Structures are given as structure tokens and as C-alpha cells.
Amino acid sequence: MKKRVCIYFAAIAIATAFSGNARAERWRMILDLEGRWKFTIGDNRKWASPNYPDNDWESIDVPSTWEDEGFNGYNGYAWYRTSFDGADLKSKGGMPFNLFMGYIDDVDEVFLNGHKIGASGSFPPHYHTAYNAMRNYSIPNEYLNLQGKNVIAVRVYDSEVKGGIVSGDVGIFTNDDDNGLAVNLRGLWDFTLADRKFPSGPRVDYSEKHTPPEKAVWAKISVPGQWEHQGYPNHDGSAWYRKQFVVPKELKGEDLVLMLGKIDDFDQTYLNGKLVGSTNQHDKFRIYYISSEAVNAGAMNLLLVFVDDPQGAGGIWEGPIGIMKQTEFTRYLRWRQR
């Protein structure tokens, strides 16, 4: 009983330390990608390929509206492409990496070496703008060539007025808050809606355990990030996130801490079918302790997160997102408050 009480008060202290006046995530640019990019009007999926010859494309400044670059009055689809040397990242360290694409008017999909790494808004016929969302996409290590050339391709749709990669930071960043994570879980997750219970209707019973719909259709969504900016603009209700990942075999026997950043509003989090935590406050960092017996070290693990949002922005919206050894968490917490 005494041990259980100590853990309870420790959890309260940690949640308090991560909330309130805690500063924002510490992003640091390590490769500036602003400047001249290749550009063409139109839409063709083959333009995402790293091997596509774009020598005859126009050049355009990024960031800037394409109207300011000589394409005044154009509304519709267009593509951007650029490349960088992965050795420039390897020499600076700081893995894992995120690609910042600033603000894009209105909708985008982003590809690295032919692999989709993120999207915001919805393309026609179910168009919805995400002009006010800052693009921040995790780069999976397996898609990155640290020995040579990497190609970024960006598909953009603009419905009216200004269009393109219009403003903000454009480059590759690393996050100092991710230091110490044994498993970094930023990136694309599986996502499905659970229901459509709006504020005027019945609320979810938070005392019950929930399970994904039997015939769920899973899509991809960037975590962290609000789901309103990723194709679900009018959803006030419940949804599921799903992530499969391998825990390094070196962590066998270790007690771990799962960090899920901030979730708007309520979550129930399950690891390998077992409920490991639940919180009902949008600005509280999710810090869930995981015993060594609950983890499949050296094998695949399944993380399921049920989220209910009655109104406004929803989803797993801020990091850090990942798993850390419990023996390192106290030191991490002290460092993070500096």
C-alpha cells in the first residue's frame, strides 16, 4: 500500500511539472531548405518519385506565394521538388529528424524519396483547407539516405486567393525534448473514427473500457498533430490511434515510461491489450508507467489510444511522443524544466 501511495504522489508531481508554465517543445534547425525549389503546375503522382527528371521545371522561391512568383490568378494543383545531401545531417547528428514546411495554402501531401511522410487538409472532392496549420512532419529513419541525395516532393492544392508554400520555417529540425527516448514514436500512425458524438449528444462513458470498431477502416495521420488539420475538420467526438513498433531487445527487464505528450481531451491508452493509463485534461502531459512484464522486448508491440474530444481541436496534438527507461526519466524531467 505504501508503495502504491508513493507512485500516486510521484505521478501527481510529474504531471504538475509538465503542465502550467512548462515551455514549448525545443525545436532546432539543422538544415535550412529555404530558397529556390523546382515547381510545376498540374498534378501527377509520378512527380513524387525521386528519379523523376525535373530539369525543365520552373524555379520558385520557398517560402513565397506562387502569385508573387509569376503565377498570379492560378488556383488548382501544383508540385514542388528539391533535394539535399543526407551526409549534411549525418555530420550534425541529432537524429531523429522532422521536416518543417511552414504554412501551405491550402492542402498538401509531402513525400521523401517517394514515401509519403505527412499531409494536411483534404484534397477535392472532399476539400478542406489547412492554410493556418504549421506543417511539421516526422522523417522515418528508414526513408532517409544519410549517404547521399534525398528528394522532397510536395503536392499542393489551392482553392482561391494566395497559394503555395507561403511562409514560415522550411527546413529539417531536431527536437531536444526527444533526447533520451529509447523508442521515438513521432510520425504516421493508423487512425479511425469511433463515433460521432457531438457536444449536444450523449457523451462517452469514461468509466468503461473501449475497443476499436470491429470493421474499422484505418487511415494514416501524423502524430503529434490535431486531427482537424488532417482530413477531419468537423469531428467532435471519439477516435482511435494505433501504432505498431519494436521495442529493442536491450530493454528486456526494464521498467519503462510512455510519454504521449498532450491529448485533447480524454484518452484511454492500451499497450498490448492492457490499459496503462487514462487522463481527462487537454493540457496535461500523458506520463504512463509500464512494467517490464507488459513489454515484448525484441518484438512487435501494439499501442492503442482512444481519444474523445467534445469540442474544438482534437487529438494527440503535442509531443514528446515515445518510450524511455524509467531509470533515466527523473534526470530527463529535471533537464526538461531548465
LUMDREN-520902 format. One record per atom (N, C-alpha, C): z, y, x. Coordinates in pm, whole numbers, plus 50000, padded with zeros to 5 digits. Example, Ala and Ser with C-alpha at 12.3 -4.5 7.8 and 13.67 -1.06 7.14 Angstrom:
BEGIN
507804943151319
507804955051230
507804967051320
507084977551285
507144989451367
507875000351290
//
This chain:
BEGIN
500004987950083
500005000050000
500005012450086
500805012350192
500875023950281
499535026850344
498825016050386
497505017850447
496525023950349
496595019350223
495675024450121
495925039250095
497175043450093
497525057550073
497015065950188
497165061050312
496685068550430
495185070650424
494465060150385
493005061350375
492635071450267
493375071350157
493105080650047
493235095150093
494345098350161
494555112150205
493575115850317
493195106250399
492195109050503
490865112650440
490515105550334
489245108350266
489255122250206
490395126350147
490515139850091
490335150350201
490975148250315
490895157850425
489475159150476
488775147950487
487395148250537
486475155150438
486615151850308
485775158250206
485995173250205
487245177450223
487545191850228
486905198450348
486975191550462
486395197150585
484895198750575
484235190050498
482795190750486
482325200150375
483245205250294
482855213950184
483305228150211
483255236250106
483735250050120
482835258250209
483385263150322
482645272150409
481935265150524
481745252050513
481035244750619
479635250450636
479195252050761
477925258650786
476755249150755
475575254950743
474375247250709
474005238050825
473065229050796
472615219750899
472035227151019
472215221351138
471805227951262
470445222751307
469385229051258
468025225551299
467625233451423
466925226751511
466495232951637
465035229651664
464185240051677
462755237751703
462555233051847
461765222551862
461435217851996
459945218152024
459125220251919
457685221651940
457125230951834
456605242451876
456045252551786
454615248751752
454305247551622
452965243851578
452245255251507
452785267351517
452085278851459
450865282251543
449835287951478
448615291451550
447385287151474
446315284151547
445035280651486
444985265751451
444715262851323
444525249351275
443085247851224
442585235651222
441305232751159
441475233151007
440405237550935
440525239950791
439185237450723
439245231250605
438035229850524
438405229750376
437525235050295
437675234650151
437155221150101
437775216249993
437365203449936
438485193249941
438145180949908
439165170549902
438545156949931
439015150750038
438525137550075
439625130250151
440035118750103
441145111450162
440885107350307
439625105850344
439345101750482
439725112550583
439955124750536
440355135650627
441775133850679
442535124350622
443875121450673
443815112850799
442675106450823
442575097350937
442645104751069
443415099651165
443475106351297
442155105751372
441265096751334
439985095151403
438855103151340
439145110551233
438075118151168
437625129751257
436305131451277
435805142451362
435815155651285
436685164851324
436805177651253
436275189351337
435405186551433
434935197051524
434185208251453
433515204951341
432715215151272
433505222151161
434805219551151
435615226651052
435865240951098
436225249551001
436635263151031
438005263051099
438375274251160
439725275951214
440465286551133
441765284651117
442545293551032
443945294851091
444565306651075
445915308751124
446935301951033
447905295451094
449035289451022
450315294751084
451225300751003
451095302750859
450345315450824
449625315050714
448975326650653
448315321750525
448075330750431
447335326650312
445875325050350
445205315550287
443775314150321
442945325850269
443485333350170
442795345450126
442735355750240
443785356450322
443805365850434
442935361050551
442465348850542
441645343050650
440175341950612
439765349250506
438355349450469
437965341150349
438945335250279
438635326850164
439205333050037
438985345850021
439525353449909
438955348349777
439855346349681
439445342149549
439315327149531
439545319249638
439395304949624
440665298549570
440505290449466
441585282349412
441095267949403
441895258649450
441495244649448
442075237249567
441355226749610
441815218149719
441295223049854
442125220549957
441705223050095
442565214350187
442075212150309
442805204050408
442965211850538
444095209350602
444405214750736
444575202950831
444205205050957
444455195051061
444805201851194
445695195451268
445995199651405
446495187551480
446695188951611
447195177851692
448185183051795
448985173851849
449925177251955
450125165052043
450615167352163
450855156752259
452275151552243
452415138752211
453735132952192
454585133352317
453955134152432
454725134952558
455565147652562
455115158252490
455885170652486
457225168652414
457255159252319
458515156152250
459385147152336
458745137352400
459495127852480
460245134752593
459625144952649
460255151952762
461435160552718
461465164352587
462545172852539
463665164952471
463425152352444
464445144052381
464745148752241
465905144552190
466345149152059
465875140751943
465335128751966
464915120551853
466115117351763
465895115851631
464635116251558
464165130451529
462905131451480
462275144351461
461925146651314
461845159651277
461365163751145
460245173851162
459265173051071
458155182651069
458445193250964
458545205751007
458665217150917
457265222650891
456915224550763
455625230250727
455775243250650
456925249650658
457115262650594
456985261750443
456375272050384
456155272650239
454665271350212
454325262350119
452935259350086
452695262549940
451635269649913
451295273749778
450015266249735
450105256149645
451245252749561
451765238449588
450855229049616
451175214849624
450655209349757
451365199549815
450895193949942
451225179149955
450455172350040
450775159350097
450555160650247
451465154850327
451385156150472
451285142350535
450345141050630
450085128350697
450245130050849
450855120250911
450935119751057
450245107051103
449195108751183
448415097351233
447985088051120
447625094151007
447125086650892
448175081650797
449445083250829
450545078550745
451165090150667
451315088450538
451955098850458
453445099550491
453925111550523
455345113250556
456075122250457
455355128450363
456045136850266
455085143850173
455625149050062
454825156349963
455755165049880
455205175949827
455965184749738
455065189449626
455635190749505
454845194449388
454075182649334
453215185249235
452395174849173
450955179749165
450015171249209
448595174449201
448095172449058
446975179049023
446365176348892
446045161448879
446085155548758
446155162648629
447565166048582
448585161648656
449975164848618
450515175648712
449795186548716
450085197148813
451445203548791
452155205448903
453375213648902
453555219649040
453745232749045
453845239749172
455185237149242
455155237949375
456385237649456
456305248949559
455745260349518
455505271449609
456775276549674
457925274549606
459185280049657
460035269849731
459445258349765
460185247849837
459805248049984
460825248850071
460565248050214
460285233550252
459135230950317
458735217250350
459425212650477
460125201550464
460875195650575
460765180650561
459935174350645
459645160150631
460055152450756
460805141650734
461225133150844
460025125750902
459995124351035
458925117151103
459435103251142
458945092651078
459355079151118
458955076351262
459875070951340
459585068451481
458365059651501
458155050151408
457035040751425
455675047351405
455625059251345
454355066251325
454025075751441
454965077651531
454835087751635
454355081551766
453355087751828
452835083351958
453435092452065
454425087352137
455075095252242
454305094752373
453195087752375
452415086452497
451155095152497
450835101352383
449585108952378
449385116352248
448145116852201
447735125352090
448305120751956
448745130551876
449175128551737
448435138451649
448015134051532
447245142551441
448015144651311
448185157351275
448795161151147
447685165651053
447655160150932
446695164250829
447465168050704
447095179350644
447815184450528
446835186950414
447045180150304
446245182050182
446955192350095
446245202550051
446855213549975
446045216049849
446765218849741
446115223549617
446775236549575
445935246549542
446425259549495
445775262549361
446585266549263
446055268749128
445605283049102
446265292749167
445925306649141
446545315649247
446045327849253
446525338349344
446455333349487
447535334849566
447525331249707
447605316149725
447005311149836
447025296849859
447175293350006
447645280850033
447695275850170
449095274650225
449155272550357
450425272250429
450775286750458
451565292950372
451595307450363
452665314250450
453795307550476
454855314350550
455885304150599
456855309050678
457955300650722
457705294050856
458705286750904
458615279651032
457695267551020
456805266151118
455915254551126
456085248551264
456615236551270
456855230351399
457635217451384
457975211651496
458765199351498
460185202851542
461145198151463
462545201651481
463385188951499
464535190751558
465555180451560
466835186251503
467705177751452
468915182351386
470135177751464
470905187251515
472085183851594
473135176551511
473095178051378
474045170951293
473795155951291
472615151751336
472295137451339
472795130551465
473325138351559
473865132351681
474965122351646
474915110851705
475945100851682
475645090951573
474585093151495
474225083651390
473685070851454
474265059651417
473745046851464
472495042951389
472395047251262
471215044951179
470915057951107
469755063951133
469355076251065
468515072550943
468945077150825
468295073150700
467505084450636
467265095350709
466365105650656
464955099650643
464185104850548
462795100450536
462445096450394
461405088250380
460935084050249
461785072550195
462245074250073
462995064050000
462195060049876
462525048449819
462005044749687
462795052249581
462105055749471
462725064049368
462175060149232
463055059649132
462625057048995
463575064048897
463035068548785
463875074548683
464635063748608
465875067048570
466705057348499
466665059748348
466595072248307
466545075648165
466185090348154
466255095648035
466015109948015
467115115647925
468325115447978
469465120647903
469685135247940
469205144147857
469285158447885
470665163747844
470975176047886
472305181647858
472695181247711
471705182447619
472025182647477
472275168647421
471935158347498
472095144647452
473315138047511
473455124847489
474625117547540
474635116847692
475815117847750
475965117347894
476155103047941
475875100748068
476135087848130
477635085248133
478015072848111
479425068948123
479705066148270
480445075148336
480675074148480
481665063048516
482345057648416
483305047048446
482625033448456
481385032248411
480655019648415
479835018448543
479605006048584
478675003548693
477265003448636
476315008548715
474945009648667
474015000948752
472904997148695
471904989048765
470524994848738
469584993448832
468234998748812
467554991848693
466624998848627
465874992548517
465154980048566
465114969648481
464514956948520
463044958548557
462314966948485
460894968748510
460624982448573
461474986448662
461344999648725
460065000548807
459405011848798
458245015048882
458725024748989
458705020449114
459265028349224
458185036749289
458485049349313
457615058649388
458335062349517
457665070149601
458255074849726
458735089249710
459895092149771
460445105649765
461155108449897
461115121149939
461755124950065
463245127150044
464035121550135
465495123150134
465925128750269
466675140150270
467125147650153
466025156650097
466205160449971
465265169549904
465465168749755
465375179849684
465515180049539
464345172649475
464625164949371
463525157749307
462625167149226
463135178849187
462285188349112
461065192549192
461185193349325
460075197549409
459155185949448
459465173849399
458735162049444
458145154049329
457705161449226
457005154949116
457815152648991
459075157248988
459945155048871
460565168348828
459735178248794
460215192048774
461115193848653
460995185548551
461755187848428
462775176948401
463135169348505
464035158148480
465485162248498
466195163148388
467645164748388
468205151948328
468705143348413
469165130348370
469465121648489
469175108748478
469555099148581
468345093848656
468595089048778
467545083048861
468185074048965
467355065649025
467805056649131
467055059349260
467785058649371
467205058749505
467425044849567
466445040249645
466555027149709
466035028049852
466795022149946
466385022150086
466745008850150
465755002350210
465974990450289
465934994250437
466884989150514
466964992850655
467674981950733
467394981550862
468014971750951
469184978251022
470324971751020
471474976051098
471424968851234
471454976151346
471374969751477
472434958951494
472044948051555
472984936851573
474174940751660
474014951451740
475124956251824
476304961251740
476054963851610
477114968951522
477884957851452
477594945551483
478314934451421
479804935551451
480614934451345
482054935451359
482594949551355
481724959451350
482154973551348
482374978251204
483454985551179
483604993051055
482755005651066
482085009150955
481095019850959
481415030650856
480755042050873
480835053050777
479425056350730
479245056350599
477965060150539
478055074750496
477125083050550
477065097150513
475805099550430
475985104650307
474865107150218
474715121950186
475235130650272
475055144950252
475615149650119
474845158450053
475245163749923
474295158649815
474885155149701
474125149549588
474455157549463
473445161249389
473605169149268
473285160149146
474295156249064
475695159849071
476555147349100
476315136649024
477145124649028
476405113149095
477115105249175
476475093349233
477395081249224
476765069549218
477395056749245
476535050149353
477145046349464
476415041449579
476785026849607
475745018549619
475915004249638
475244999949769
475944991949847
475384985949967
475394970849952
474204964849957
474064950349941
474754945449814
474604953049707
475114949249576
476554952849549
477264958549647
478674961949630
478854977049620
479624981549521
479924995849507
480795000449623
480295010349700
481045015249816
481585029249796
481145036249691
481665049649669
481035056449550
481725066649499
481245074349385
481885088149390
481085098549362
481585112349365
480925120049253
481655129549194
481115137449084
481285152249113
480605156949219
480645171249253
479455174249343
478625183949304
477335186049370
477465191449512
478585198249545
478695204449678
479635196749771
480005184349734
480855176049819
479985166849905
480295166150034
479625156550119
480095142550085
479125133450076
479455119450048
479785112350179
481045108150192
481535100950309
482145087850258
481465076750279
481905063950227
482155054050342
483345048050342
483725038550446
483205024550411
482675017750511
482095004550492
482744994750588
483284984150535
483904974050622
482814965950692
483174960050804
482214952250882
481664940450802
482464934950709
482014923450631
480924926950530
480804939850496
479834943950395
478444946250452
478304945450584
477044948950650
476394936350708
475064935650693
474294924850755
473764929850890
474584928350993
474184933151126
473054924751182
472034931551235
470864924751289
469894920151183
470094924551058
469234920250947
469024931750849
468254929050744
467944939150643
469144941450551
469344954150516
470364958150421
469714966450311
470344966350193
469794973450078
470804983750028
470384996350026
471205007349976
470605012149845
471425012449740
471035017649610
471955028949571
471365040349529
472175051849490
471745056349350
472675055349256
472465060149120
472905074749115
472045083449065
472345097849058
472155102648914
473125110148865
473005116448734
473145131448750
472165138848699
472155153448708
471915159148569
472915165648509
472765170348372
471895182848357
471795191048462
471015203248450
470745209048589
469725217448598
469405223948724
468845214348826
469015217848954
468485209649063
469175196049066
468425185749110
468995172349112
468575164449235
469395154449270
469015145249376
469885146149500
469505138049600
470155138349731
469505149849807
470165161349811
469465173649845
469775179149985
470815174350053
471125179550186
471735168550271
471395168450402
471925158550494
473245162950556
473745155350654
473115143850719
473115131250634
472125122550661
471955110050588
471905098850691
472915090150693
472875079350790
474185071950802
474245063050900
475415054650923
475935056751064
477255057451077
477905059851204
479065050151220
479365046551344
480555038451371
481805046451336
482755039851271
483965046751230
484755051651351
484665044551462
485385048551583
484875061751640
483655065651602
483075078151652
483135089451550
483535086151427
483445096051320
484435107451335
485655104651381
486645115351397
486165125751498
485615121051610
485085130251711
483895138251655
483055131551576
481925138251513
482395149251418
483405146151339
483905155851241
484425168251311
485175166551419
485705178051493
484555186351549
483545179751607
482395186751665
481635194551557
481505188651441
480695194851336
481305207751283
482615209051293
483285221051240
483275232751338
482715230651457
482685241551555
481665252151516
//
